Each structure stands twice: as structure tokens, then as C-alpha cells.
Amino acid sequence: MTDDLSRILPEPWRVKVVEPIQLPDRRAREKHLKKAGYNLFAIPSEAVFIDLLTDSGTSAMSDEQWAAMMRGDESYAGSRNFFSFETAVREIFGFPYVIPTHQGRVAENLLFSTVLKPGWIVPNNTHFDTTRANIEANGGIAVDLLVPEAKDLDSEYPFKGNMDVARLAETLQKNPGKVPLVMLTMTNNSGGGQPVSLDNVRAVKAACEKYDVPLIIDACRFAENAFFIREREPACQNWSIISIVREVFTFADGCTMSAKKDGLANIGGFLALRHDTWVQNLKNKLVLIEGFPTYGGLAGRDLEVIARGLKEVLDERYLSFRIGQIRRLGQRLIDGGVPIVRPVGGHAVYLDARRFLPHVPPSQYPAQALSVALYREGGVRSVEIGGVMFGRRDPKTGQEIAPELELVRLTIPRRVYSNTHLDYVAEVVLECFRNRQAIRGVRIVKQAPYLRHFTAEFEAIA
Ligand SMILES: *Cc1c(COP(=O)(O)O)cnc(C)c1O
């Protein structure tokens, strides 16, 4: 196929079911914002026109997945759907021991409550927030060891999700017996959806082997990561996506997974392992918190949907449309001069709110102010990833410390929005950019002690 044709290739599916959406008028949007205390989590989804809050659990299912729902075997034990789920996971990832859970964070909870002792350390390229929370809840220390190239938002370094292997080796060497496992998150969600290279996986595994520590992959976006490997790693350019996935996972001893991402399902997850060392303990706990090991908190039909989704996500035409669609949105914004994180990652475009709104100081939450402006302008819901989500109080001075980055994430659900929808989103962002001087900072008027971004209330600063 010529490059020209691949550039204009549309969605590799046609639409069979539609769900109407509508844009409330400007007065209604203003009313919703006010009622929600300027927190987009508090706006009912029916008042949102284009919902880019998250790519988690928001995928559209295929006709085959809907058919799979009708094949649900809701037997308490030994449901046939468990066996097709287990077979799919084994075939794709190569791990014999498969433990279903209802979300990815339960896989994390099971793992860390089993293998971690207080004071022990878990290195990762960047821990996702639920991973960090589960490590810290078990008394562990979550350490992020991302390559230095990732800090430069403008650098086009192809694998900004890579782990800094030298610092990993140093961490392992200095903490003998205190690192129960090493994790690698692919793609790196908290770091902009940036991929991890196959070379890096190999090097991380070599360091782990030297110190006899298992490597567990956070596999939420395993297919998107494989697509980037094929695109950017010369040795893999003629490989199929499935062969790249299989190669990557031969270096791992297990994985945690949220099927709400690259499982193309609305709920579900799993923990899969190569060795049986932890399995009995894990299953004992599973029965306590999720259910019997052949359903783990899921209905039989959900297991069947995931088994199917894990295969569909490997379709090269699907992946190239998806990654291309997000890249296209990013390029429109770049062309309009909007500051975004580069290169564009696998599941979202991240706006750099500090440079978008240089007149709003970090203490006035520029990313929150921008995300409110996007909803006000066009009914687009994004998510703040900045001072509201990650701001911390200095224990000595009581002053709030702003995080390094103030980002607004436009997260693209899988198979849900067309390029026309995303062109509209680009126009809304560009309109806000043209009128950026009028966007004011916000202050918090109400907040919870933990995870305040979900429920905080704000007011505009005059
Ligand atoms: C979503 C996510 C999780 C947690 O999965 P849930 O299904 O939301 O519990 C863990 N790690 C990463 C990288 C994720 O994106």
C-alpha cells in the first residue's frame, strides 16, 4: 500500500448502533459548571458533548463482543468463559497462571499485599496512581526511574517510557533482599502514554536477572506499545504485532492488566504469572476479596468479552487507525501553535497548561482552569493532571508544592469517536488558545483530605 493511501484510510469498521449525544447551549454549560463547583467529575455525562475524561472502560464493543455477551455461562465454578479467557491470556502473553479480577487495581492489590513487606522498594518507569497507592498502602516505597529524555516535553525521543537501567541497577545493588519485584508500565500512562522499547525491556530484564528479582509488566496498553515498537525499533519493522507482544512478554515473569484499556472491555482485569510460587496465596486472597478463581469478580459474559477484545486489539488496521487518529489531533494543535507533550503518545494528547496560560501562576491551577474553559467553550470534558491531582503540602511550612507538570489530558476512548469529532475538539482547543488571555486561574473552596481532584470545588479568581 502506498503511503498516500494509508494516510487517508478511514475507520476499519462501520457503525451498527448509535448513541445520540448533544451539546447543551452556552447558558446550560455555564449552569452545569457552576453547579459542579467547576469540577468536571461532577458534571453528569449527559451534559458532556465529547467525553475525553478517560480511555478506561469507555471502549465501544464489536459485534462479536456483543455476541460473546450472549454466550455467557454464569456457572459459579468452571464457567466455559473462564477457559476461553484463560486460553486467550496464555496464547497472547505466554503466562500459564491466570487470575481474573474485576479491575486492574485488584490485581495490584493482590500482588502487593502478597509479596511486599514494609520498607521494601518497587522500582517502575513510572507508577500509575493506583499502583503507587497499592504499594504505599502495604508499607512499600514506589520509586520512579524514568529516562532523563522524558523530562524534556519537546524532545522527540522515540521511547520516552523507557526505564533508566543504570539507576535500576544501582537501586538493586544498594537494596539486596528489599526489592520483591521490578515493574515496567507500558505504555507509560502517567508519563504521557509514551512507549517502552523492546531493547529497554531486554536490558531491564538483564538487570533483574543479575539480582534475581522478577519483572512484572503493567500491561494495560500492551498492544499500543507493540505498535510503537514496530514503528520505531528498526529490528522489528517487519514483525507482526502479536509476535512483538510475545517477544516482549518472554522477558517478563508476569503481568497486571486492566482489561478496561487494551482489553477493549468495559470492565475487567487480571494478574498472570509464569511461576507458581505466589499463586496459591494469591488465589486464597482472591476468594476473599473478588470471588472464586474461575470468575474473580466478573460475570461469565465479561470474561468472554475480554477474551475476544484481547485478540481484536492486536488488529494492525485498528491500531494504525487509533494511533493515527490521536496523532492527527496532536498535529492540528501543533500546527495552531498549541503547546502539547511530544511526541504524541498512544491514548491521549496532553496540553501543557503552563505554557498555554503563562499568565496563570501554578498556585492558581492553570490545568484546572484550562479544562474548565474547554467544557465552557465546547462541551468537551478533559482531565486535569496537575496541581489539583498531584499538589502536595510541605509538612514543615504547610505550603502547597506544585508538581513539575501542569497538564490537561484529552484521552481518546477506543472505537468511539470519529475524526470529525476530534476535528471539533481541535477547534474548541484552538478557540480557547486564541482567547487564552481571558482564561483566569481558580482557587479551591472545598477539598477532601485524599484524592481531592474527584470532589474539590473551585471558584474563578477575579
Ligand atoms: C488504569 C490503569 C491501572 C488500573 O486499572 P483499573 O482497571 O482502573 O483498576 C493500572 N495501571 C495503569 C497503567 C493504568 O492505566
PDBQT file of the ligand as one rigid body, heavy atoms in Angstrom, charges set to zero:
ROOT
HETATM    1  C1  LIG A 501      -5.937   2.031  34.504  1.00  0.00    +0.000 C 
HETATM    2  C2  LIG A 501      -4.601   1.605  34.917  1.00  0.00    +0.000 A 
HETATM    3  C3  LIG A 501      -4.414   0.792  36.039  1.00  0.00    +0.000 A 
HETATM    4  C4  LIG A 501      -5.540   0.375  36.975  1.00  0.00    +0.000 C 
HETATM    5  O1  LIG A 501      -6.571  -0.289  36.326  1.00  0.00    +0.000 OA
HETATM    6  P1  LIG A 501      -8.108  -0.164  36.771  1.00  0.00    +0.000 P 
HETATM    7  O2  LIG A 501      -8.808  -1.150  35.913  1.00  0.00    +0.000 OA
HETATM    8  O3  LIG A 501      -8.530   1.248  36.545  1.00  0.00    +0.000 OA
HETATM    9  O4  LIG A 501      -8.172  -0.533  38.218  1.00  0.00    +0.000 OA
HETATM   10  C5  LIG A 501      -3.115   0.403  36.335  1.00  0.00    +0.000 A 
HETATM   11  N1  LIG A 501      -2.076   0.797  35.585  1.00  0.00    +0.000 NA
HETATM   12  C6  LIG A 501      -2.224   1.592  34.510  1.00  0.00    +0.000 A 
HETATM   13  C7  LIG A 501      -1.029   1.994  33.705  1.00  0.00    +0.000 C 
HETATM   14  C8  LIG A 501      -3.487   2.023  34.131  1.00  0.00    +0.000 A 
HETATM   15  O5  LIG A 501      -3.623   2.816  33.061  1.00  0.00    +0.000 OA
ENDROOT
TORSDOF 0
